[in-house]
């Protein structure tokens, strides 16, 4: 059975990869990524899927410590990119990447460093 630390590290790897995939990208370029750069689009969606699955497997002990994080929303993004990929809203995804994932990174790094 995997531990919270295993799931936290999976989240961190996904965050690292998303950051690398969109590095230097503007919002307007990202909003065209689905048709202009399928490789990046699929890579980011894969990372969101992995991130969401890892979040779903975190224990309530971890998520309860950080009630300011939208755990259900982040976990739910996995379902959208995995099962409803034709409905991925790139504007929403961009805003999540830019505004929510940096805060998530801080939480994940803090939690990993506790051990």
N, C-alpha and C positions, 0 to 999 in steps of 0.2 A: 504494500500500500504506500502510495506517495504521501509525503509530508507537506505541510504548508510551505516549508522552505523550497521544496521542489517546484511547487506551483508558482511561488513568488519569483523564482529564478526563470521559469518559463515566461512569465509576464515581462520580466526585465529584458530577456532576449528579444521578445517581440517588440518591445518599445525601442530597443537599440536598432533593430532591423527597420522598423517604420521610419525612424529618424534618418537612417542612412538612405532609404529609398526616396524620401521626399526632400533630402538636403538640397538647398539651393532652388527649390521649386517655388514659384509664385502661386498664389491662389488661382489666378486665371489659368495658368498652365495645368494645375492640378484638376481643375474643373473639366478639362479636356482629356484627362489621362485615360479614361475608359476607351476612347477611340484612338487617341494619339500615341499611347504608350501602354499597350495591353500587358506587357511584362510587369511594369511597375504597378499597374492597377491590380493585377492578379496577386502580386506579391504583397501589396498592402492589405488586400482583402484576406489573404491567407494569414497574415500576422494578426489581423483583427479577430479572425476566427480562433486562432490559438490563444490569444489574450483572453477572449471571452470564455473559452472553455476552462482555462486556468482559473479565472475569477469564479466561475460557477463551482469549482472544486475547493475553493478556500473555505476554511472553517469559519463559523460565525464568530469565533474568538478573535480572529484577525479582522474581519470586516467591521465588527462592532466597535473596534478601537478608532476607526476612521469613518465616522458617520457622515462626514462632509463629502465623501467620495460617492458618486452615483454608481455604486456597484451593480444594481439591477440594470441600469441603462447601458453600462459598459458590457455587461454580460449579454444583454439582449442584442447588441450589435453583432455578436457572433451569429445569431440566428438569422439576421437579415442578410449578411454577406454569404452565409452558407446555404440558406434555403430560399432566399428571395433575392438572389443576386441581381435580378433584373429591376429591382426597386431600390438599389443603393442610391441614396441621395448624396452626391459628392460634396455639395455645400455643407451638409450636416457632418459628413465624415471629415472634411477639412477643418471645420470648427472644433471638432473633437480632438483631432490631432494637434492643433495649435493651442487650444485652451485647456483641455482636460488631461491630455496625456502627460504634459510636463508635471502637473500636480500629482498625477498617479505615480509617475517615476519617483518623485520625492517620497511618497508614502511607501512604495515598494523598497526603495533603498534604505529608508529608516527601519522598516520592519526586518529586512534581511540583516542589517547591522546589529540588531538587538541580540542575535544569536552569537 
